[in-house]
Amino acid sequence: MKPRQKTNRKDSPPIKVYCFPDERETIEQQARSTGLSKSSYLLRVGMGYPIRSIVDHHQVEELVKINGDLGRLGGLLKLWLSNGKPAPGIDARTIRETLTKIDRTQDQMVALMHRVLRPQADPISSPGTNPRTSSQKDDGP
């Protein structure tokens, strides 16, 4: 007789890991930083799958730069509108171009946010498959 195929990991017996409280806290922090449950995190580590942080720090820096650009563009627009008398060379066309730049910059920021923030519970693939090709996508949600 063939052994019954498991259809779900929860049908399989768990592996217990004994650790000190500080080790447990470290594992919990690492799991939180990746957006995975402790179980999924430990399974991926044990299977040798790559672990990726939820946030790519380089992309966060890019978001900060874009946010600064938005602030500067908004400040220029506010200055122009609050004066009541536009500065030389600033007309309705210039305002429309500035608003278009702000819209484009906001679109860039949203696109970066989608790449930076990964789904919280990214399903893990079955043993023997590469999770990078079967369950994770880099193009966002």
C-alpha positions in Angstrom: 0.0 0.0 0.0 1.2 3.5 -0.8 1.3 6.1 2.0 -1.5 8.7 1.7 -0.3 11.9 0.0 -0.5 15.0 2.2 -2.6 17.8 0.6 -1.8 20.4 3.2 1.2 21.1 5.4 -1.1 21.3 8.4 -1.8 17.6 7.8 1.8 16.9 8.5 3.4 16.7 12.0 5.2 19.9 13.0 8.8 20.2 14.0 9.5 21.6 17.4 12.4 23.9 17.9 13.7 24.5 21.4 15.3 27.8 22.0 16.0 30.4 24.7 13.7 33.4 25.0 16.2 35.8 23.4 16.6 33.4 20.4 12.9 33.2 20.1 12.6 37.0 20.1 15.3 37.2 17.4 13.4 34.7 15.2 10.2 36.5 15.7 11.8 39.9 14.8 13.3 38.4 11.7 10.0 36.8 10.6 8.2 40.2 11.2 10.8 42.0 9.1 10.0 39.7 6.2 6.3 39.8 6.6 6.2 36.0 7.1 4.8 34.0 10.0 7.3 32.3 12.2 6.5 28.9 10.7 6.9 30.1 7.1 10.1 32.0 8.0 11.7 28.9 9.6 10.5 26.7 6.8 12.1 28.9 4.2 15.3 29.2 6.1 15.4 25.4 6.7 14.8 24.7 3.0 17.5 27.2 1.9 15.0 29.5 0.1 16.1 33.2 -0.1 14.5 35.4 2.6 13.7 38.9 1.4 13.0 41.9 3.6 9.6 43.6 3.1 11.4 46.9 2.5 14.3 47.6 0.2 16.2 50.4 1.8 17.4 51.8 -1.5 13.9 52.2 -2.7 12.9 53.8 0.5 15.6 56.4 -0.1 14.1 57.0 -3.6 10.7 57.5 -2.0 12.1 60.1 0.3 13.7 62.0 -2.7 10.4 61.9 -4.6 8.6 63.1 -1.6 11.0 66.0 -1.3 10.4 66.8 -5.0 6.6 66.9 -4.4 7.1 69.2 -1.5 9.2 71.6 -3.5 6.7 71.6 -6.4 3.8 72.2 -4.1 5.7 75.0 -2.4 6.3 76.7 -5.7 2.7 76.4 -6.7 1.5 77.8 -3.3 3.9 80.8 -3.6 2.5 81.6 -7.1 -1.1 81.3 -6.0 -0.7 83.2 -2.7 1.0 86.3 -4.3 -2.2 87.2 -6.2 0.2 88.7 -8.8 2.2 86.0 -10.6 5.9 86.4 -11.0 7.2 87.3 -14.5 7.2 84.3 -16.8 4.6 82.3 -14.8 1.3 81.9 -16.7 -1.6 79.4 -16.7 0.5 77.1 -19.0 3.3 77.0 -16.4 0.9 76.2 -13.7 -0.6 73.3 -15.8 3.0 72.0 -16.4 3.7 72.2 -12.7 0.6 70.3 -11.9 1.4 67.7 -14.5 4.9 67.3 -12.9 3.3 66.8 -9.5 1.0 64.2 -10.9 3.8 62.3 -12.6 5.9 62.4 -9.5 3.0 61.1 -7.5 2.6 58.2 -10.0 6.4 57.4 -9.6 5.9 57.4 -5.9 3.0 55.0 -6.0 4.9 52.7 -8.4 7.9 52.6 -6.0 5.5 51.9 -3.1 4.2 48.9 -4.9 7.7 47.6 -5.4 8.8 48.3 -1.9 5.8 46.9 0.0 5.5 43.2 -0.5 2.4 41.1 0.3 2.3 40.1 4.0 1.5 36.4 3.5 3.3 35.4 0.3 2.4 31.6 -0.1 5.4 29.3 0.1 5.7 26.7 -2.7 5.8 23.0 -2.2 9.2 21.3 -1.4 11.5 20.9 -4.2 10.4 24.0 -6.2 12.0 27.3 -6.3 9.8 29.9 -4.5 11.3 32.8 -6.5 9.8 31.4 -9.7 6.6 29.9 -8.4 5.3 32.3 -5.8 7.1 35.6 -5.6 6.9 38.3 -8.2 9.0 41.5 -8.3 6.4 43.5 -10.2 4.3 44.4 -7.2 0.7 43.4 -6.1 
